[in-house]
Amino acid sequence: MGTLLQIRQNYIDKLSSIYDAEEAKALFQIGVEALMGINKLQLSLQLQNQLNSVDETALQDLLVDLSTGKPIQHILGHAPFYGAEFLVNAHTLIPRPETEELVDLILRDHQNQENLRLIDIGTGSGCIAISLQNNLKNANTVAVDISQDALAIARENAKRQKATVDFRCLDILEWELTFGDETYDIIVSNPPYITEEEMSSMHHNVLQHEPHSALFVPQEAPLLFYDYIADFALTHLKPNGHLYFEINQYLAQETKDLMLKKGFKNAVIFEDINAVPRMLKVY
Ligand SMILES: C[S@@+](CC[C@H](N)C(=O)[O-])C[C@H]1O[C@@H](n2cnc3c(N)ncnc32)[C@H](O)[C@@H]1O
C-alpha cells in the first residue's frame, strides 16, 4: 500500500500525456476530497499517511477513468458551483468558476430586492438559475434550453436543491414564436460563444467530452446568441431591468458595441478574478 504522496506522483506520471503536473495534482486533490472527504489543507498535512486498501483502490480506479481523458466532473457525476453540488453529465456543460462570478455580480446588484422575475437562457445544468433562485428573496425564475437532456439534469438539480424554477425546452433563436408578452427584471445568459478558430486551442478533454451545442458558434457569426438575446431583451425586459451575459473575452468590446447599437443606454464590461473581460451588464 502507498502513501497519498506516492499515489499523487502516480497521477502526475500516468496523466502526463493529457494534463500537466499542476492539473494532475488538482485532479488528485478533487478526487481525494470527493472520495475520502479530505480537503486541500488536510491533504497537505496527510501526504505521508499510508492509505487503506479501500481508499487506494478508489483513487486508482479514478486514475484509470481519468486517463481516458474523461473530465473528473463526469466521472464523479457532479461539480461544485456557488456553494452547492450540481449533477452533470455529457449533455450539460460543466459549470465553470467564471460563471460563479457572473452569479455573484447579479446577486451583489440585486441582493436587497424581492419578487424579481428572472430568465436564464441556455441553462444547461441549471447552475445559474438555481443559484439565483435560491439566493434572492421570493424570486420567480424561468430557465430555458434547447436540450431536453440538459433540462432533465437541471430539473433534478432544482429538485435536490429545493429550488422552484420553471424549466422550458425551446430554441432561443426562435423566441419570437415561443414567447408571449411576459417581461423580466433580469435576463441572464451564458450562451455558446466559442468560435471554430478557438476550438484548436482548447483542451482535448473539453472537445471530446462536453456538448458542442453548448460551446460553439459559427465562425462567421460569433455573436449570434448575443444578437438574438439582445432583441429578446428589448421587448421582454422591464423598464428598469438588467441584462447580464457571460462573454467571449476576445469579443468583449464587439459584444458591448452590439448592445449599444441595439439601443441600450449602458453596457459595462466586468473582468473576472484573472483580469479577463468576462461579463457584460446591459441596462
Ligand atoms: C455555455 S452553455 C451554458 C450552460 C450553463 N448556463 C452554465 O453556465 O454552465 C450554453 C447552453 O445553451 C444551450 N443552447 C444552445 N443553443 C441553444 C438555443 N438555440 N436555444 C436555447 N438554448 C441553447 C446549450 O444546450 C447549453 O446548455
The ligand as a Tripos MOL2 file, in Angstrom:
@<TRIPOS>MOLECULE
LIG
   27    29     1     0     0
SMALL
NO_CHARGES

@<TRIPOS>ATOM
      1 C1        -22.3540   27.7080  -22.4820 C.3       1 LIG1
      2 S1        -23.6730   26.6000  -22.0640 S.3       1 LIG1
      3 C2        -24.1890   27.3070  -20.5170 C.3       1 LIG1
      4 C3        -24.7590   26.3210  -19.5530 C.3       1 LIG1
      5 C4        -24.9910   26.8850  -18.1470 C.3       1 LIG1
      6 N1        -25.8570   28.0400  -18.1630 N.3       1 LIG1
      7 C5        -23.6710   27.2430  -17.4990 C.2       1 LIG1
      8 O1        -23.3790   28.4540  -17.3700 O.co2     1 LIG1
      9 O2        -22.9110   26.3490  -17.1210 O.co2     1 LIG1
     10 C6        -24.9170   27.1140  -23.2120 C.3       1 LIG1
     11 C7        -26.2680   26.3940  -23.1190 C.3       1 LIG1
     12 O3        -27.1100   26.9230  -24.1620 O.3       1 LIG1
     13 C8        -27.8920   25.8670  -24.7030 C.3       1 LIG1
     14 N2        -28.2940   26.2330  -26.0480 N.ar      1 LIG1
     15 C9        -27.5710   26.1170  -27.2100 C.ar      1 LIG1
     16 N3        -28.2800   26.5580  -28.2490 N.ar      1 LIG1
     17 C10       -29.4860   26.9900  -27.7530 C.ar      1 LIG1
     18 C11       -30.6450   27.5450  -28.3530 C.ar      1 LIG1
     19 N4        -30.6990   27.7630  -29.6620 N.pl3     1 LIG1
     20 N5        -31.6930   27.8410  -27.5570 N.ar      1 LIG1
     21 C12       -31.6450   27.6150  -26.2170 C.ar      1 LIG1
     22 N6        -30.5620   27.0830  -25.5950 N.ar      1 LIG1
     23 C13       -29.4850   26.7760  -26.3540 C.ar      1 LIG1
     24 C14       -26.9840   24.6510  -24.6430 C.3       1 LIG1
     25 O4        -27.7400   23.4500  -24.6750 O.3       1 LIG1
     26 C15       -26.2310   24.8820  -23.3280 C.3       1 LIG1
     27 O5        -26.8750   24.2470  -22.2580 O.3       1 LIG1
@<TRIPOS>BOND
     1     1     2 1
     2     2     3 1
     3     2    10 1
     4     3     4 1
     5     4     5 1
     6     5     6 1
     7     5     7 1
     8     7     8 2
     9     7     9 1
    10    10    11 1
    11    11    12 1
    12    11    26 1
    13    12    13 1
    14    13    14 1
    15    13    24 1
    16    14    15 ar
    17    14    23 ar
    18    15    16 ar
    19    16    17 ar
    20    17    18 ar
    21    17    23 ar
    22    18    19 1
    23    18    20 ar
    24    20    21 ar
    25    21    22 ar
    26    22    23 ar
    27    24    25 1
    28    24    26 1
    29    26    27 1
@<TRIPOS>SUBSTRUCTURE
     1 LIG1         1 GROUP 0 **** ****
